[in-house]
């Protein structure tokens, strides 16, 4: 038998003098307590000698797993992956799956149909071992996922952290950081882009610490794309008296770029008339003119961490409580990228813009 030949599990079992079911257990890493140390050592030596690699189907059967994870993205429209944050998350998630020998299924579901989709029969039909859910849907609740009895991990949905495994930024740390930075530069009127009523409420709560600070949300309209919504917001902004206009906008890269572009039609510009900070670090933000300052998570790393956590939940067979504790130990933090889109309005400020 030549080493260069592809050896079968039956041939390997014959060489080791054991049943092929024992070889399968050793090759698939499920032999602990079931195969003697001497037999396991002999089989592992033969596996290395003949470069034996178990077939994925056999490996999945031995572990009672499908070796597949799903990345499920929900948003108001089917164009969800046009958002650079979500595409970066998926990139990190898929790369980590590949490194760990897992396949990645990618699903995009409109938010309005998520309730109907999150049914046990639909999820089991996918043949997956677990699902990471990202996106935007304020109506999502724990009951949708509890009935499925499948490992789930949420990216975002900070308000569900007490009942489900969630990896999300800590708004109690990050919103005050953003407001403190804006306030230090002399900005007292901020406009921010969010579709989440909970995020709006948190922002308003922290802004209340400064009586002279005004925070207002941008338009929310599920019928408009992010670009169209930003353009409409720019129209409304330009129509306001200069003294009533916000001096700083915080939003996604797409929203901010579209907003600033539309402003040019009205003779207004960034940062002369309004400063802009994006919560999405992307090529769009970095290459815009002027380049946008961002206070953003590392979305690719976020996706990679999600895959690692999900695989640990599956491998260790963690229950809901243990899964939540594991997810809570991975709280991502945003980092600043200071560029030219922020103007200092306070002559005494020493902060960089």
C-alpha positions in Angstrom: 0.0 0.0 0.0 1.6 3.2 -1.1 1.6 6.3 1.1 0.6 8.4 -1.9 -2.6 6.4 -2.4 -5.8 7.7 -0.8 -6.4 5.2 1.9 -10.0 4.2 2.9 -11.3 3.8 6.4 -11.7 0.0 5.9 -8.0 -0.3 4.8 -6.9 1.8 7.8 -9.0 -0.4 10.2 -7.4 -3.5 8.7 -3.9 -2.1 9.2 -4.7 -1.2 12.8 -6.4 -4.5 13.5 -9.7 -2.9 14.7 -13.2 -2.3 13.5 -13.6 0.7 11.2 -16.1 2.2 13.6 -13.2 2.6 16.1 -11.1 4.3 13.4 -14.0 6.6 12.7 -14.3 7.7 16.3 -10.6 8.4 16.6 -10.4 10.3 13.3 -13.4 12.4 14.2 -12.2 13.2 17.7 -15.0 11.5 19.6 -13.0 8.5 21.0 -12.5 9.9 24.6 -13.4 7.1 27.0 -14.5 4.7 24.3 -11.1 3.6 22.8 -8.1 2.4 24.7 -5.0 4.6 24.7 -2.9 2.0 22.9 -5.5 1.6 20.1 -5.9 5.3 19.8 -2.2 5.8 19.6 -1.8 3.2 16.9 -4.7 4.5 14.8 -3.4 8.1 15.1 0.0 7.0 13.9 -1.5 5.4 10.9 -3.7 8.4 10.2 -0.5 10.6 10.1 1.4 8.1 8.0 -1.2 7.8 5.3 -2.5 11.4 5.6 -6.0 10.1 6.1 -8.8 12.8 6.2 -12.3 11.7 7.0 -15.0 12.6 4.6 -17.1 15.5 5.8 -20.4 13.6 5.6 -18.9 10.8 7.7 -17.5 13.4 10.1 -20.8 15.0 10.5 -22.6 11.7 11.2 -20.0 10.7 13.8 -20.4 14.0 15.6 -24.2 14.1 15.0 -23.7 17.5 13.4 -24.1 19.0 10.0 -21.0 21.1 10.1 -23.0 24.1 8.9 -23.8 27.5 10.5 -26.3 30.0 9.2 -25.7 33.8 9.0 -29.2 35.2 9.0 -29.6 38.9 8.2 -32.9 40.7 8.6 -33.6 44.3 7.5 -36.5 46.4 6.1 -35.4 45.5 2.5 -33.7 42.7 0.6 -30.7 45.0 -0.1 -29.4 44.5 3.4 -25.9 43.3 2.4 -25.4 46.7 0.6 -24.8 48.0 4.1 -21.0 47.8 4.5 -21.3 46.9 8.2 -23.3 43.7 7.5 -21.1 42.7 4.6 -18.0 43.1 6.9 -19.7 41.0 9.6 -20.4 38.3 7.1 -16.8 38.3 5.8 -15.4 37.7 9.3 -18.1 35.1 10.1 -17.5 33.1 6.9 -13.7 33.2 7.2 -13.9 31.8 10.8 -16.3 29.1 9.7 -13.8 28.1 6.9 -10.9 27.9 9.4 -12.9 25.6 11.7 -14.1 23.3 8.9 -17.7 24.6 8.8 -19.8 25.6 5.9 -21.7 28.9 6.0 -25.2 29.4 4.8 -26.2 33.0 4.1 -29.8 34.1 4.4 -31.4 37.5 3.9 -34.9 37.9 5.3 -37.1 41.0 5.1 -38.0 42.2 8.6 -41.7 42.0 7.9 -41.5 38.3 7.2 -39.1 37.3 10.1 -41.9 36.1 12.4 -43.2 33.7 9.8 -39.7 32.5 8.9 -38.5 31.8 12.5 -40.5 28.6 12.8 -39.0 25.3 13.9 -39.9 23.5 10.6 -38.2 26.2 8.6 -35.0 26.3 10.7 -34.6 22.5 10.9 -35.0 22.2 7.1 -31.8 24.2 6.7 -29.7 21.4 8.2 -27.7 23.7 10.4 -26.1 23.3 13.8 -26.7 26.9 14.8 -27.6 30.4 13.6 -26.2 33.8 14.0 -28.8 36.5 13.6 -27.9 40.1 12.6 -29.7 43.1 11.2 -32.5 45.4 12.1 -35.9 44.3 13.5 -37.3 46.0 16.6 -40.1 43.4 16.8 -37.8 40.5 17.4 -38.5 38.8 20.8 -37.1 35.8 22.7 -40.2 33.7 22.2 -39.5 33.4 18.5 -36.2 31.7 19.1 -36.9 29.7 22.3 -39.4 27.5 20.5 -36.8 26.4 17.9 -34.5 24.8 20.4 -31.4 25.4 18.3 -28.3 27.4 19.3 -28.8 31.0 18.4 -26.6 34.0 18.8 -27.6 37.6 18.2 -25.4 40.4 16.9 -27.0 43.6 18.2 -30.4 43.6 20.0 -28.7 44.8 23.2 -32.1 44.8 25.0 -32.3 41.0 24.7 -29.0 40.4 26.5 -30.7 39.3 29.7 -32.7 36.5 28.0 -30.6 35.4 25.0 -27.0 35.1 23.9 -26.1 38.5 22.5 -22.9 40.1 21.4 -23.4 43.8 21.2 -21.8 47.1 21.9 -22.5 48.6 25.4 -24.5 51.7 24.7 -24.1 52.7 28.3 -20.4 53.2 27.6 -20.4 54.3 24.0 -23.3 56.8 23.8 -21.8 59.0 26.6 -18.4 58.8 24.9 -19.8 60.1 21.6 -21.9 62.8 23.4 -18.9 63.9 25.5 -16.7 64.2 22.4 -19.3 66.3 20.6 -20.0 68.5 23.6 -16.3 69.1 24.1 -16.1 70.5 20.6 -18.9 73.0 21.2 -21.7 71.1 19.6 -25.0 71.5 21.4 -27.5 70.3 18.8 -27.0 66.7 17.4 -29.0 64.8 14.8 -28.6 61.0 14.7 -29.7 58.3 12.3 -31.3 55.3 14.0 -34.5 53.2 13.4 -34.5 51.8 16.9 -36.8 53.5 19.4 -34.7 52.0 22.2 -31.6 53.6 20.8 -33.4 56.9 20.6 -34.5 56.6 24.2 -31.0 55.8 25.4 -29.5 58.7 23.5 -32.0 61.1 24.9 -31.4 59.8 28.5 -27.6 60.5 28.3 -28.2 63.8 26.5 -30.3 64.9 29.5 -27.2 65.1 31.6 -26.5 68.4 29.7 -29.5 70.8 30.0 -28.2 72.8 27.0 -27.9 69.8 24.8 -30.5 68.9 22.1 -30.6 65.5 20.4 -33.1 64.7 17.7 -33.6 61.6 15.6 -33.5 61.6 11.8 -36.5 60.5 9.7 -37.7 56.9 9.9 -39.6 55.5 6.9 -39.5 51.8 6.0 -40.7 52.6 2.5 -37.6 54.5 1.6 -34.0 53.2 1.1 -31.3 54.5 3.3 -30.0 56.7 0.5 -33.4 58.2 -0.2 -34.1 58.7 3.4 -30.9 60.7 3.9 -31.6 62.8 0.8 -35.0 63.7 2.2 -33.5 64.5 5.6 -31.0 66.9 3.9 -33.9 68.6 2.1 -35.6 69.2 5.5 -32.4 70.3 7.1 -31.7 72.9 4.4 -35.2 74.3 4.7 -34.7 75.1 8.4 -33.5 78.5 9.6 -29.7 78.3 10.1 -30.1 79.0 13.9 -32.4 75.9 14.2 -30.2 73.4 12.3 -28.2 70.7 14.2 -24.5 71.2 14.0 -23.5 67.5 14.0 -24.9 64.4 12.4 -24.2 60.8 13.6 -25.2 58.0 11.3 -24.3 55.1 9.1 -21.7 55.6 6.3 -24.3 55.4 3.6 -26.7 57.8 5.3 -24.0 60.3 6.0 -22.5 60.3 2.5 -25.9 60.6 0.9 -26.9 63.4 3.3 -23.7 65.4 2.7 -24.0 65.0 -1.1 -27.6 66.2 -1.2 -26.6 69.2 1.0 -24.3 70.5 -1.8 -27.4 71.1 -4.0 -28.5 73.7 -1.4 -25.1 75.4 -1.2 -24.3 73.7 2.2 -21.3 71.6 3.0 -19.5 69.5 5.6 -18.0 70.5 8.0 -18.6 74.2 7.4 -22.4 73.9 8.0 -22.6 70.6 9.7 -20.1 68.2 11.2 -20.5 64.4 10.5 -19.5 61.4 12.5 -20.3 57.9 11.2 -20.8 54.8 13.3 -19.6 52.7 10.3 -15.9 52.5 9.4 -15.8 51.7 5.7 -14.1 52.7 2.4 -17.2 54.9 1.7 -16.5 56.8 4.9 -12.7 57.0 4.5 -12.8 58.0 0.8 -15.6 60.5 0.9 -14.7 64.2 0.5 -14.1 65.2 3.1 -13.1 61.9 4.7 -15.6 61.1 7.5 -14.6 60.8 11.2 -16.0 57.5 12.5 -16.6 56.0 15.9 -17.2 52.4 14.8 -16.9 48.8 15.8 -14.6 46.5 13.9 -17.4 44.7 12.1 -15.3 42.0 10.5 -13.9 41.1 13.9 -17.4 41.1 15.4 -18.5 38.5 12.8 -15.4 36.4 13.4 -16.0 36.5 17.2 -19.6 35.5 16.6 -18.5 32.4 14.8 -16.0 31.5 17.5 -18.6 31.9 20.2 -21.3 29.9 18.3 -18.9 27.0 17.7 -17.9 27.0 21.4 -21.6 26.8 22.3 -22.1 23.9 20.0 -18.9 22.0 20.9 -19.3 22.4 24.6 -23.1 21.8 24.5 -23.7 24.9 26.5 -27.2 25.6 27.9 -28.9 28.9 27.5 -27.5 30.4 30.8 -24.0 29.4 30.0 -24.3 30.6 26.4 -25.4 34.0 27.6 -22.5 34.2 30.0 -20.1 33.3 27.2 -21.6 35.9 24.8 -21.5 38.6 27.5 -17.7 38.0 27.9 -17.3 39.3 24.3 -18.5 42.9 24.3 -17.0 44.8 21.3 -15.8 48.4 21.7 -15.9 51.1 19.1 -12.7 53.0 18.2 -12.2 56.5 16.8 -10.9 57.3 13.3 -10.4 61.1 13.3 -10.6 62.7 9.9 -11.8 66.0 8.4 -15.6 65.9 8.7 -15.8 67.3 12.2 -15.5 71.0 13.0 -14.6 72.4 16.4 -17.1 75.1 17.4 -15.4 75.7 20.8 -12.3 78.0 20.7 -11.1 76.5 24.0 -11.2 72.9 23.0 -7.9 71.0 22.6 -9.5 68.0 21.0 -8.4 67.0 17.5 -10.9 67.3 14.7 
